Amino acid sequence: MRLDKLLSELGFGSRNQVKQLIKRKQVQVNGEIILSDGYNVDPQIQTLIVKGKQITYHSHRYYLLNKPAGVVSAVSDAENQTVIDLIAKEDQVEGLFPVGRLDRDTEGLLLITNNGQLAHQLLVPKKHVVKVYEASVNEEVTEEDVGTFASGIIFHGDIRCKPAELTLLEHRDGTSYVRLAISEGKFHQVKKMFLAVGKKVTYLKRIEMGPLKLDSELAVGSYRSLNAEELMRLAPYFK
Ligand code: URA
């Protein structure tokens, strides 16, 4: 792999930033200072020293977790169980973190990885990665709401959301069951969008994020590695 690509994947910054590191003679491969960005390196068999520190290379991990309620989307937490605590010891590697955040009471799809660049590409607003949720709402959700969501919900007086696709699935015993697709990730966004039309989300589950979908075989609280097809579908987000 090219040295600049590898360093960038290892979290040493953008391609331009790592080129500067190389130029400043801060990168050694097998004890030799390397000055070429395109130098081919195999981190599994060569020793890499960056800024005087030896780098332990581990290939990236990608886990699709079906997050249960009651667990926080964080790497560590003094009081609560975290999504990283749900990863078995043998699957733990340094630097695992959740890509984005689901509220403590939200369930569903959460990508766990140690690839910071991929996470950035999936979360950066300009990529407009679509997230799809299923929600239960405590009052009847109407066609008028569908129109309001499509034209852009405004919450807190002046925060305008991008147009969102709201689909009514069912209304039963006072609860509406809906699907909502949004292409941004404001804090508590789905709950705040419904509050803006005077309704409360009583259950929330994410079922899709970009090209990733939650599959019905993945029980709540369990996870699995992404398969080759899912990794291929993520290809546009690998830089
Ligand atoms: N929107 C919310 O309100 N909560 C989540 O967990 C995710 C999206």
Residues whose N, C-alpha, C, O or C-beta is under 5 A from the ligand:
A	BS01	URA	R101 L102 D103 T106 H188 Q189 V190 K191 K192
